């Protein structure tokens, strides 16, 4: 009888460490800052050093054991299972470490800004809730002589955090009004992913903010943060009202999305969002179209129940090693394969998304901007969109001379508040 | 048939004869011959291969290539078991005096299992990324030579393993329905999970 030295745990650990090294290299190569294991932005040398350390420790740990060198270890199937398990564990670990380290950085940033604003978390903002639409946060007297700034935040709960960071870091002698729309994505969707109801609520919120401020100072500024720009483009009434009533002297579009996120991939969103951010945003926005896979999942369960007994029995009667692992996993794979061919979820063709534009049509914004001729507009393009922006140079019409484009490769839309240069840059773009 | 076996043994003797002459070469070959060193290294490289496409199209190709690697390994393993149930060729150290640098495997020698598995990586990836596949080719060739060098396989076993891997990769590519469920779902999940998601910090 042949002697085996079966060390499944050791092999899985080996695979976990080495796969983690591979994933760190892949994350660096793809520029997925959201999966950065140490938080913040990816650093080439640090990532390479980390990956090398992981590879070296994996191989050293595994092959330093004489039982792993010249002795028969686990066989092919369990090796494959160990590799898949190691890769999955590495992925989960990377997602956790990226999320936790980013949360720690955000906590540190909040603590720093809280210290700057006198050791309390109060930022002097008064809140006004507009029922069913969102809320308005205000600071300052908003007199005719004041230098006011209106900030339109993204319609996500986490934008509140950025609002507090902005309130702490922007000069206290400037009046501040911030609009935080409610993160509502009704189930009935249009081609652009939001409903008419949302458009109306957005316009109501902007009107309420302008009404609450009262007299809009002539030297006012407007800051539109991230995806708020997209929602403004999709709500022409809100955009028209905003530009006509506010008539800002300067507009800063901070990290506006230039590519249609509805057509993007998970990889695109990992450029700056951590897995925790994505998981938090996912349920509220509908997530995956489960209905499309419902029939497939049902067929998979039935096929699994049919395939499971023989899949468990066959390896057992042939006395295969690890039959209790190979049986169920083989049954899962074979039953999925069968279920897919019975209930192909793609048979009915892809969704209508293929007819949607890949880039965001920004022309309408610049058309509306003509109604404020003296306004200077600065568009700050974040790292998330730089690749796409360079691919399509027609995003901003060339005839508008007062559009200033700033490429900011260090700015990540999902990690805005932890960017150390944010206060100084904002001050320069808004009042410089 | 005899001429093939004689030629095979002559080649085996020439390669295995180099064993024991140089300690460094022996150590290197023993490392490469290990059941896990090269196959797992190829597995880790496959993770890197799957995730480092330059654009969406290449991403989709690489996902397909990765699924094909698994399918090719599966098909080649089935073919290998089929062959070993008909052809029973003992290991070189059973019939001849060899310089054995490895443990004594008890299964049949023909065709070489490690050669089949490692060349499956090469042939499956070759269609999608020539550059990356060369890395797999070097590793697979190194392991195959080391198996002969260490005295556990004849060169003919390795050649048969390569042929099985090539045949399996070709069959998997032609029989698209074998891997389609897996790469279509994976591709969909990667490409569409973002759909409708607005995530911010």
Interface residues (C-beta under 8 A of the other chain):
Chain A: X2 X11 X14 X15 X18 X19 X21 X22 X23 X25 X26 X29 X30 X55 X62 X63 X68 X69 X70 X71 X72 X73 X76 X79 X80 X83 X87 X102 X106 X154 X155 X156 X158 X159 X161 X162 X185 X189 X193 X226 X227 X261 X262 X263 X264 X265 X266 X267 X268 X269 X273 X274 X277 X278 X280 X281 X282 X285 X286 X287 X288 X289 X336 X337 X340 X341 X346 X353 X413 X414 X415 X416 X417 X418
Chain B: X30 X31 X34 X35 X36 X37 X39 X40 X43 X44 X45 X47 X48 X51 X52 X56 X59 X70 X73 X77 X102 X103 X105 X106 X113 X117 X177 X180 X181 X182 X184 X185 X188 X189 X190 X191 X192 X193 X194 X195 X196 X197 X198 X199 X200 X201
